[in-house]
Amino acid sequence: MDEAQANYDAATTEEEKEKWKERILQINNALMEEEDAYLGYLEEVGNAANQILTNSIEQAFKDAENAMTNNLGFDAIMADMERMNTLTDEYLTNTNKMYETNKMISSAQLALEKTQNS
C-alpha cells in the first residue's frame, strides 16, 4: 500500500496518477474484504466458544442435579414431594374425620347409658 501511494505521489502524468489511484483502490478493496473475512472468522470462533461454554455449563448443572437426586432429576423429586404432600393431607383429613366420628360415637354412648340408667 505504501509503495502504491509513493508511486502515485511520484507520478508525473495524469495517466500514471489514474493508474496508481486505481491500484490503491484495488488494494483498499482487498484489505476491506480481508478484514470482513477476518471479522466473520472471529465471530464464528466467538460463537463456537460460546456454544462450548454453554454446553459445559449445562452439563455441569445436569451432573450436579443427577448427583443430588440420585439420577432421578429435580422434576421427579418435586413430583414425589407433591404426591407425598397430597397423601399427607388426605391422611390428616381422614384422621380428623375418624376422631370426630369417634367423638360422636362416645357422646352417643354416654347419652344412651344415661337414658338406660335413668
N, C-alpha and C positions, 0 to 999 in steps of 0.2 A: 504494500500500500504506500509506504513512504517513497519507494522508488518510483512508482507511478506518479505520485504527487510531485516529486522532484523533476521528472521528465516533463510533466505538464507545465511546471514553472519555467523550465528551460526552453520550452518550445518557442520557436520564432515565428511560425506561421499559424494562421487560423486553422488550417487543415491539421497540423500536428496537435494543436491545442484541443481540437474537437476529438481527435483520435484518443488522446490521453484522458480527456474528460469522460469519454465513453468507457475506456478501460477502468477508470476509477469507479464509475457507476456499476460496472460488472463486478468489481471486487467488493464493493459495498453490498450489492445484492447477494453475492455468495456468502459474505460474512453474516448477513441477516438470516439467510437460510440455515446456515450452520448454527447460529445462535438459537433459532427456533427449534431446530432438531435437538440441540443440547438441552434446551428448557423442557422439551417434550420428554426426553430421556430422564431428566431429573424428576419430572412429575411421575413418570412410570415407576421409578425407583422409590419415590416417596410413597406412592400408593401401595407398592409391594411391601415396603417396610411397615406401613400402617396395617395392612392385612395380616402380616406375620405377627405383629404385636397384638392386634385384636384377637387373633386365633389363640395366641399364647395365654392371654388374659382369660378368655372364655374357657379354655381348657383347665387353667389353674382353678377357676371358680367351680367348674364341674368336678374336678378331682377333690376339692375341698368339700363340696356338697356330698359326694359319694362317701368320703371318709367320715363325715359327721352323721350320715344317715344309714350307714352300713349298705351302701349301694341302692337304697330304696328311693332316694330323691326327696326333696322338700315337699313336693306336691303330694306324694304318697303319705308322708308323715302327717301333713296337715289334714288330709282326708281321714286318716286313722284317728287323729285327735278330735276332729269334728264328730266322727261316729261315736267315739268314747264319750264326748260331752252329751250327745243325744241320748245314749244309753244311760248315762248317769242321771240325766234329767228325768227319763222315764222311770228309773229305779226309785228316785226320790218321790216322784208323783205317786207311784204305786204304794210305796211305804207309807206316805201320808194318808192315802185312801184307806189302807188296811188299819192304820192307827185310828182314824176317825170311825171306821166300821166297828172295830173292837170296842171303842169308847161307847158307841151307841148300843152295842150288844150288852156291855156291862151295865149301862144305865137301864136298859130294858130288863135285865135280870134282876137288878135291885128293885125296880118298880114291881116286878112280878112277885118277888119274895115279900115285899111289903103288903101286897094285896092278899097273898096267901097267909101271912101271919096275922092279918087284921081280922 
